[in-house]
């Protein structure tokens, strides 16, 4: 049975302000970064919120245990690695707040960034999900709002992304043309995004058949099918400290990434008529996997090529 660590308010019967936001964080041996996340979260919004940390680790480490003692945090310990999407679904279950913030533990939110995402929702009443501008520690702007993968862009991106990251297929897929601006996207990075809870629940949350990777692409596709928009909000800025939970086993993560890509793309072309295409995609991605295992530093393939300084102008507009 999973272990649930209740908040101090629940333990001692203290009054609790009704939260407007439920923050769901899935961790895996993330004790050294979860404290920074929670500290920056407190400065990112003036609204009442609650935090559910779903720890997929086999054992709770000291840092995560300490996070579970904070008054705003509930710590769930399933006792096994559920995967990212299933962990988020577990953490979001039973929420009554109108907003869900889904985030990795190795995210540092800038002051006011969560409030800025909610302000963007007023500007986009048809929006169901909102993604911030995401920076990397090396000063790069991570391409966190992209088009849905298509055969043409996908093949070009897969073939040339590593050796020519500014190629036209990658630039088109990753929306890397022009200055960052508030706009709709096909999908938003699952490392940090704000969702309307009712929209998230209407599509059944994350598809748990994706253990890791592509679950955010699939979620974006399904939200888009409901008629809701996915909105990139570069005036809200967070920093992704960088693959904390995946760094220890990068080869396994490369394999997981490619398996998820095969699963996602194959599902876009169902039925016997598309069998040759699915076979070709599987063979092609198998070849890409072999190259990735031999040469790539991580599963992303094409490195980020634009500077985070571009977000300064986006902030000025709001």
C-alpha positions in Angstrom: 0.0 0.0 0.0 1.3 3.5 -0.8 2.3 5.7 2.2 0.7 9.1 2.5 2.4 11.8 4.6 -0.3 14.3 5.7 0.4 18.0 6.1 0.9 19.4 9.6 -2.5 21.2 9.3 -4.2 17.9 8.8 -2.3 16.3 11.6 -3.1 19.0 14.1 -6.5 20.1 12.9 -5.4 23.6 12.0 -7.6 25.8 9.7 -6.4 25.8 6.1 -7.1 28.5 3.5 -8.8 26.9 0.5 -6.2 26.6 -2.2 -6.6 28.0 -5.7 -3.7 26.0 -7.1 -2.7 22.4 -6.6 1.0 21.9 -7.4 2.0 18.4 -8.4 5.7 17.4 -8.3 6.9 13.9 -9.2 10.3 13.2 -7.6 12.9 10.4 -7.9 15.8 10.8 -5.5 15.3 14.5 -5.7 16.0 15.5 -2.2 18.8 17.9 -3.1 16.6 20.0 -5.4 13.0 19.8 -4.0 13.8 22.4 -1.4 14.8 25.0 -4.0 11.7 24.3 -5.9 9.4 24.9 -2.9 11.3 28.0 -1.9 11.0 29.6 -5.3 7.3 28.4 -5.6 6.5 30.5 -2.5 7.8 33.6 -4.3 6.0 32.9 -7.6 2.5 33.5 -6.5 0.4 35.4 -3.9 -2.5 32.9 -4.2 -3.1 30.1 -1.8 -1.8 26.8 -3.0 -1.2 23.2 -1.9 1.6 20.9 -3.0 1.5 17.2 -3.6 4.9 15.5 -4.0 4.7 12.0 -5.5 8.0 10.3 -4.7 8.7 7.5 -7.1 11.9 6.6 -5.3 12.2 3.1 -3.7 13.0 4.9 -0.4 12.4 8.5 0.7 15.6 10.4 1.0 16.3 13.0 3.7 15.6 16.1 1.6 12.3 14.7 0.3 11.3 13.7 3.8 12.0 17.2 5.0 9.9 18.7 2.2 7.0 16.5 3.3 7.1 18.2 6.7 6.4 21.6 5.2 2.9 22.9 6.0 1.8 23.2 2.4 3.1 19.8 1.3 1.5 16.4 1.2 4.0 13.6 0.4 2.8 10.5 -1.4 5.0 7.4 -1.5 3.7 4.7 -3.9 6.7 2.5 -3.0 7.5 2.0 -6.7 8.3 4.0 -9.8 4.9 4.8 -11.4 6.4 6.8 -14.2 6.0 10.5 -14.7 2.4 10.7 -16.1 1.0 8.2 -13.7 2.7 10.0 -10.8 1.1 13.3 -11.9 -2.3 11.6 -12.2 -1.9 10.2 -8.6 -0.9 13.7 -7.3 -3.8 15.4 -9.1 -6.5 13.0 -8.0 -9.1 14.5 -5.7 -8.0 18.1 -6.3 -10.7 20.8 -5.9 -8.6 23.8 -6.8 -9.3 25.3 -10.3 -5.7 25.2 -11.3 -3.0 22.5 -11.5 0.6 23.3 -11.8 2.6 20.3 -13.0 6.4 20.6 -12.5 9.6 18.8 -12.2 11.5 19.0 -8.9 14.5 20.6 -10.6 12.6 23.7 -11.6 13.3 27.1 -10.0 10.4 29.6 -10.6 11.1 33.3 -10.9 9.2 35.7 -8.6 5.7 36.3 -9.8 5.9 33.7 -12.6 3.0 31.6 -11.5 0.8 34.6 -11.0 1.8 35.7 -14.6 0.7 32.4 -16.0 -2.7 32.8 -14.3 -2.9 36.4 -15.6 -2.3 35.0 -19.1 -5.4 32.8 -18.6 -7.5 36.0 -18.4 -6.1 37.0 -21.8 -6.8 33.6 -23.2 -10.2 32.4 -21.9 -10.1 29.5 -24.3 -6.8 28.3 -23.0 -6.6 25.0 -21.2 -2.8 24.9 -20.6 -0.2 27.6 -20.1 3.6 27.1 -20.4 6.3 29.5 -19.1 9.5 30.5 -20.8 12.1 27.9 -19.7 15.8 28.7 -19.4 18.7 26.4 -18.9 21.6 27.0 -16.4 23.9 27.7 -19.4 21.9 30.7 -20.4 20.0 29.0 -23.3 16.3 29.4 -24.0 14.7 25.9 -23.9 12.3 25.3 -26.8 9.3 24.4 -24.5 6.4 25.3 -26.9 6.4 23.3 -30.1 4.2 22.2 -32.9 2.9 18.6 -32.8 5.3 16.2 -34.6 4.6 15.7 -38.3 6.3 13.3 -40.7 8.1 16.0 -42.6 9.3 18.1 -39.7 9.9 15.0 -37.6 12.2 13.3 -40.1 14.2 16.4 -40.7 14.5 17.1 -37.0 15.6 13.5 -36.3 18.1 13.4 -39.1 19.8 16.8 -38.7 19.1 17.9 -35.2 22.3 16.7 -33.6 24.7 17.9 -36.3 22.8 21.0 -37.5 20.5 22.2 -34.7 19.4 25.3 -36.6 18.1 23.4 -39.6 14.8 24.5 -41.0 12.8 21.4 -39.9 14.0 21.7 -36.3 13.5 25.5 -36.2 9.9 25.1 -37.5 9.0 22.2 -35.2 10.5 24.0 -32.1 9.0 27.5 -33.0 12.5 29.1 -33.0 11.8 31.8 -35.5 11.4 35.4 -34.4 11.3 36.8 -30.9 9.5 34.8 -28.2 5.9 36.0 -27.9 2.7 34.9 -26.3 1.1 32.4 -28.7 -0.6 29.1 -29.1 1.3 25.9 -29.5 0.8 22.2 -30.3 2.2 21.1 -27.0 4.0 22.4 -24.0 6.8 21.0 -22.0 5.7 18.8 -19.1 8.6 20.0 -17.0 6.4 23.0 -16.0 2.9 23.9 -17.1 -0.2 25.3 -15.6 -3.5 23.6 -16.5 -7.2 24.3 -15.9 -8.1 21.3 -13.7 -11.4 20.7 -15.5 -9.6 20.5 -18.8 -7.0 18.1 -17.4 -9.7 15.9 -16.0 -11.8 16.1 -19.2 -9.1 14.3 -21.2 -8.4 11.8 -18.4 -5.0 13.3 -17.4 -1.8 11.9 -18.7 -1.8 8.7 -20.7 -0.1 6.3 -18.2 1.1 4.0 -21.0 3.9 6.5 -21.5 6.3 5.7 -18.6 8.5 8.8 -19.4 8.8 11.2 -22.4 6.1 12.1 -25.0 3.4 12.1 -22.4 3.3 15.9 -22.6 3.1 15.7 -26.4 0.2 13.3 -26.2 -1.5 15.4 -23.5 -1.2 18.5 -25.7 -2.7 16.7 -28.7 -5.7 15.5 -26.7 -6.3 18.9 -25.1 -6.2 20.5 -28.5 -8.8 18.0 -29.8 -11.2 19.3 -27.2 -11.0 22.8 -28.7 -8.9 24.2 -25.8 -5.8 26.2 -26.6 -2.3 25.6 -25.3 -0.6 28.9 -24.7 3.1 29.8 -24.4 3.7 32.6 -21.9 7.3 33.8 -22.2 6.7 36.6 -19.8 6.6 34.0 -17.0 10.1 32.6 -16.6 11.4 29.5 -14.8 14.8 27.8 -14.9 15.2 24.1 -15.5 18.2 23.0 -13.5 18.6 20.1 -15.8 17.4 16.5 -15.8 18.2 15.8 -12.2 16.3 12.5 -12.0 17.4 11.3 -15.4 21.1 12.2 -15.3 22.1 9.1 -13.4 20.9 6.7 -16.1 21.0 8.7 -19.3 21.4 5.6 -21.6 18.2 4.1 -20.2 16.5 7.5 -20.7 17.6 7.6 -24.3 16.0 4.1 -24.8 12.8 5.2 -23.0 12.6 8.4 -25.1 12.8 6.4 -28.4 10.3 3.8 -27.2 7.8 6.6 -26.4 8.4 8.3 -29.7 7.6 5.0 -31.5 4.5 4.6 -29.4 3.3 8.1 -30.0 3.9 8.2 -33.8 2.5 4.7 -34.4 -0.7 5.7 -32.7 -1.1 8.6 -35.1 -1.3 6.1 -38.0 -3.5 3.2 -36.9 -5.1 0.5 -38.9 -3.7 -2.1 -41.4 -3.3 0.4 -44.2 -0.6 2.2 -42.3 1.3 -0.9 -41.2 4.2 -0.3 -43.7 4.5 3.3 -42.4 4.6 2.1 -38.8 7.2 -0.4 -39.7 9.3 2.2 -41.4 9.0 4.6 -38.4 10.1 1.8 -36.0 13.1 0.9 -38.2 14.0 4.6 -38.6 13.8 5.4 -34.9 15.7 2.2 -34.1 18.5 3.5 -36.2 18.3 6.9 -34.5 18.4 5.2 -31.1 21.6 3.4 -32.1 23.2 6.7 -33.1 21.9 8.4 -29.9 23.5 5.7 -27.7 26.7 6.0 -29.6 27.0 9.8 -29.8 24.4 11.9 -28.0 24.9 13.4 -24.6 21.2 13.0 -23.7 17.9 12.0 -25.3 16.9 15.4 -26.6 19.1 15.3 -29.7 19.2 18.9 -30.9 20.7 21.3 -28.4 19.0 24.6 -27.5 20.4 27.4 -29.8 18.8 30.6 -28.6 19.7 32.8 -25.7 17.5 33.3 -22.6 18.1 37.0 -23.0 15.4 37.0 -25.6 12.8 36.6 -22.8 13.6 40.1 -21.6 11.6 41.7 -24.3 8.7 39.3 -23.7 8.7 40.4 -20.0 8.6 44.1 -21.0 5.4 43.6 -23.0 3.6 42.6 -19.9 
